[in-house]
């Protein structure tokens, strides 16, 4: 049965800005540069206060956030260290008293032929890209469930869907992030917590510098992207704000590809 015009209008009040993050607090890992810095700036522009966590200086991100008129807090945290990451949620709550949105952006990559890939590299990548993400989701999730609301955005990858070359641990971790996102979404959607992921395409960041410096690989990748260019951090601005805002309140367990059309080619 079709809704009448008056009924439809009741769903979204005229004064409701669905994409606003005014009054929200976002905890974002890996906030110092690249995709993290871009998402922090976008969410600040939408009204959110930002807590940046990582091991690198975040002064440029602080400048972006404060220029947008919101507050920025930085927490030094090595996510490869189990003790340090276990205290991150508590430190973030000490800054602002709440976490409305968690963005698990930090990640590392190690490249080598699979037959030469060391267990040390394997464990290091899975430790940061998967173990740390699960721990932060779990601890932030407890806080969000108690409050009855929250958004978690995990950063997946094209390699959540494909195999890649010379990155077995990274590929395994990003496949796992997609599965973890769906598993947590199933458990927490009914408790007011939306868990989703963004899968960036081939982005011009530090993680892809080796690929971009390889003439053959870089040329192939670019030729395969229907939009004809590498992605930029600004390309994640809209998707990140959408998944953090009330506009995505009925989106759960989704892996949003932001890839210039790569997966469709």
C-alpha positions as CSV (number, residue, x, y, z in Angstrom):
1,X,0.0,0.0,0.0
2,X,1.4,3.4,-1.0
3,X,1.8,6.1,1.6
4,X,0.0,9.3,1.1
5,X,2.0,12.5,0.8
6,X,1.2,13.7,4.3
7,X,2.3,10.3,5.8
8,X,5.6,10.4,4.0
9,X,6.4,13.9,5.2
10,X,6.0,12.8,8.8
11,X,9.0,10.4,8.4
12,X,11.5,13.2,7.9
13,X,10.7,16.5,9.8
14,X,11.4,19.6,7.7
15,X,13.9,20.9,10.3
16,X,15.9,17.6,10.4
17,X,19.4,17.7,8.9
18,X,20.1,14.0,8.4
19,X,23.7,14.5,7.6
20,X,24.7,16.7,10.5
21,X,27.2,15.4,13.1
22,X,26.6,18.4,15.4
23,X,27.2,17.4,19.0
24,X,28.7,14.1,18.0
25,X,32.1,12.8,19.1
26,X,34.1,10.6,16.7
27,X,37.1,8.4,17.7
28,X,39.2,7.9,14.6
29,X,42.4,5.8,14.4
30,X,45.2,6.6,12.0
31,X,44.1,10.2,11.9
32,X,47.5,11.8,11.1
33,X,47.4,11.6,7.3
34,X,45.8,10.2,4.2
35,X,42.3,8.7,4.5
36,X,42.2,9.3,8.2
37,X,43.0,13.0,7.9
38,X,40.5,13.3,5.1
39,X,37.7,11.7,7.1
40,X,38.5,13.7,10.2
41,X,38.2,16.9,8.3
42,X,34.9,15.9,6.7
43,X,33.3,14.9,9.9
44,X,34.5,18.0,11.6
45,X,33.0,20.1,8.8
46,X,29.7,18.2,9.5
47,X,29.9,19.3,13.1
48,X,31.7,16.5,15.0
49,X,34.4,16.8,17.6
50,X,37.3,14.5,16.7
51,X,39.5,12.3,18.9
52,X,42.5,11.2,16.8
53,X,44.5,8.1,17.9
54,X,47.8,6.9,16.5
55,X,51.6,7.0,16.7
56,X,52.3,9.8,14.3
57,X,52.0,13.6,14.9
58,X,48.5,14.9,14.1
59,X,49.0,18.6,14.0
60,X,47.8,18.9,10.4
61,X,44.7,17.1,11.3
62,X,44.2,19.2,14.3
63,X,44.5,22.3,12.1
64,X,41.8,20.9,9.7
65,X,39.4,20.1,12.5
66,X,39.9,23.3,14.5
67,X,39.5,25.4,11.3
68,X,36.1,23.7,10.8
69,X,35.2,25.0,14.3
70,X,35.1,21.8,16.3
71,X,37.4,20.4,19.0
72,X,40.3,18.0,18.4
73,X,41.8,15.7,20.9
74,X,44.9,13.5,20.2
75,X,45.8,10.3,21.9
76,X,49.2,8.6,21.3
77,X,48.5,4.9,20.9
78,X,50.5,2.2,19.2
79,X,47.7,-0.2,18.1
80,X,50.2,-3.0,17.6
81,X,50.7,-3.0,21.4
82,X,48.0,-5.0,23.2
83,X,48.4,-3.0,26.4
84,X,48.2,0.4,24.8
85,X,45.2,-0.4,22.6
86,X,43.3,-1.9,25.6
87,X,43.3,1.5,27.2
88,X,42.3,3.6,24.2
89,X,38.6,3.6,24.7
90,X,38.9,4.6,28.3
91,X,41.3,7.4,27.4
92,X,38.9,8.6,24.7
93,X,36.0,8.6,27.1
94,X,38.1,10.6,29.5
95,X,38.4,13.3,26.8
96,X,34.7,13.8,26.1
97,X,32.6,11.4,28.2
98,X,31.2,9.6,25.1
99,X,31.9,8.1,21.8
100,X,29.2,8.4,19.2
101,X,31.2,7.1,16.2
102,X,34.2,4.8,16.0
103,X,36.2,4.7,12.8
104,X,38.8,1.9,12.6
105,X,41.1,3.3,10.0
106,X,44.6,2.3,11.1
107,X,46.2,-0.5,9.1
108,X,49.6,-1.7,7.9
109,X,50.7,-3.6,4.9
110,X,53.7,-5.9,4.2
111,X,54.6,-6.9,0.6
112,X,56.4,-10.1,-0.5
113,X,55.8,-13.2,-2.6
114,X,53.6,-15.6,-0.8
115,X,56.2,-18.4,-0.8
116,X,58.6,-16.0,0.9
117,X,56.2,-14.3,3.3
118,X,57.3,-14.5,6.9
119,X,55.2,-15.5,9.8
120,X,56.4,-12.3,11.5
121,X,55.0,-10.2,8.8
122,X,51.8,-12.3,8.8
123,X,51.3,-11.8,12.5
124,X,52.2,-8.1,12.5
125,X,49.6,-7.3,9.8
126,X,46.8,-9.4,11.4
127,X,47.6,-7.9,14.8
128,X,47.0,-4.3,13.7
129,X,44.5,-4.8,10.9
130,X,42.2,-7.4,12.7
131,X,43.0,-8.0,16.3
132,X,43.1,-4.3,17.2
133,X,39.9,-3.6,15.2
134,X,38.0,-6.3,17.0
135,X,39.2,-5.1,20.4
136,X,38.2,-1.5,19.7
137,X,34.8,-2.6,18.3
138,X,34.2,-4.7,21.4
139,X,35.0,-2.0,23.9
140,X,33.4,0.9,22.0
141,X,30.4,-1.4,21.4
142,X,29.9,-2.0,25.1
143,X,29.7,1.8,25.6
144,X,27.4,2.3,22.7
145,X,25.0,-0.5,23.7
146,X,24.8,1.0,27.2
147,X,23.8,4.4,25.6
148,X,21.5,2.7,23.1
149,X,23.1,4.2,20.0
150,X,26.3,4.4,18.1
151,X,28.0,4.0,14.7
152,X,31.0,1.9,13.9
153,X,32.8,2.3,10.6
154,X,35.5,-0.2,9.7
155,X,37.8,0.4,6.8
156,X,37.8,-2.6,4.5
157,X,39.4,-2.7,1.0
158,X,39.1,-3.9,-2.5
159,X,41.0,-6.8,-1.1
160,X,37.9,-7.6,1.0
161,X,36.6,-9.0,-2.3
162,X,39.7,-9.9,-4.3
163,X,43.0,-11.7,-3.8
164,X,45.6,-9.0,-4.6
165,X,49.3,-9.8,-5.4
166,X,52.1,-10.1,-2.8
167,X,49.9,-9.1,0.1
168,X,48.5,-12.4,1.6
169,X,48.2,-11.1,5.2
170,X,46.6,-7.8,4.2
171,X,44.1,-9.6,2.0
172,X,43.3,-12.1,4.7
173,X,42.8,-9.2,7.2
174,X,40.5,-7.2,4.9
175,X,38.4,-10.2,4.1
176,X,38.1,-10.7,7.8
177,X,37.1,-7.1,8.4
178,X,34.2,-7.6,6.0
179,X,33.1,-10.7,7.9
180,X,33.6,-9.1,11.3
181,X,31.5,-6.0,10.3
182,X,28.6,-8.3,9.3
183,X,28.9,-10.4,12.4
184,X,28.8,-7.4,14.8
185,X,26.0,-5.8,12.8
186,X,23.9,-8.9,13.3
187,X,24.3,-8.8,17.0
188,X,24.1,-5.0,17.6
189,X,21.7,-3.6,15.1
190,X,18.8,-4.3,17.5
191,X,20.6,-2.6,20.3
192,X,20.9,0.8,18.5
193,X,24.5,0.3,17.1
194,X,25.0,0.3,13.3
195,X,28.2,-1.4,12.1
196,X,29.3,-0.9,8.5
197,X,32.4,-0.6,6.5
198,X,33.9,1.5,3.7
199,X,36.0,-0.4,1.1
200,X,38.2,2.2,-0.6
201,X,39.5,1.5,-4.1
202,X,43.0,2.3,-5.1
203,X,43.8,5.5,-3.2
204,X,46.8,7.8,-3.5
205,X,48.1,7.2,0.1
206,X,51.3,6.0,1.8
207,X,50.1,2.4,1.6
208,X,49.9,2.4,-2.2
209,X,53.2,4.3,-2.8
210,X,55.0,1.2,-3.9
211,X,52.2,0.4,-6.4
212,X,52.2,4.0,-7.7
213,X,56.0,3.9,-8.1
214,X,55.8,0.7,-10.2
215,X,55.2,1.9,-13.8
216,X,53.6,-1.3,-15.0
217,X,51.3,-1.9,-12.0
218,X,50.3,1.7,-11.7
219,X,49.5,1.9,-15.4
220,X,47.4,-1.3,-15.2
221,X,45.5,-0.2,-12.1
222,X,44.7,3.2,-13.5
223,X,43.6,1.7,-16.8
224,X,41.2,-0.7,-15.0
225,X,39.4,2.1,-13.0
226,X,36.4,3.3,-15.1
227,X,36.8,6.8,-13.7
228,X,40.4,6.8,-15.0
229,X,42.1,8.0,-11.8
230,X,43.4,7.0,-8.4
231,X,41.1,7.9,-5.5
232,X,41.9,10.8,-3.1
233,X,41.2,11.1,0.6
234,X,38.4,13.6,-0.2
235,X,36.6,10.8,-2.0
236,X,35.8,9.3,1.4
237,X,34.3,12.5,2.8
238,X,30.7,11.9,1.8
239,X,30.6,8.1,2.5
240,X,32.1,8.6,6.0
241,X,29.7,11.4,7.0
242,X,26.8,9.4,5.6
243,X,27.6,6.3,7.7
244,X,28.3,8.4,10.8
245,X,25.1,10.3,10.5
246,X,21.4,9.7,11.0
247,X,21.0,9.4,7.3
248,X,22.3,5.8,7.6
249,X,20.2,4.7,10.6
250,X,18.7,1.8,8.7
251,X,22.0,0.7,7.1
252,X,23.6,-2.3,8.9
253,X,26.4,-4.7,7.9
254,X,27.0,-3.0,4.6
255,X,30.4,-2.8,2.9
256,X,30.3,0.4,0.8
257,X,32.8,0.3,-2.1
258,X,34.3,3.7,-2.9
259,X,36.3,2.6,-5.9
260,X,35.7,4.7,-9.0
261,X,33.9,1.7,-10.5
262,X,36.7,-0.9,-10.0
263,X,34.5,-3.7,-8.9
264,X,32.1,-3.3,-11.7
265,X,34.7,-3.4,-14.5
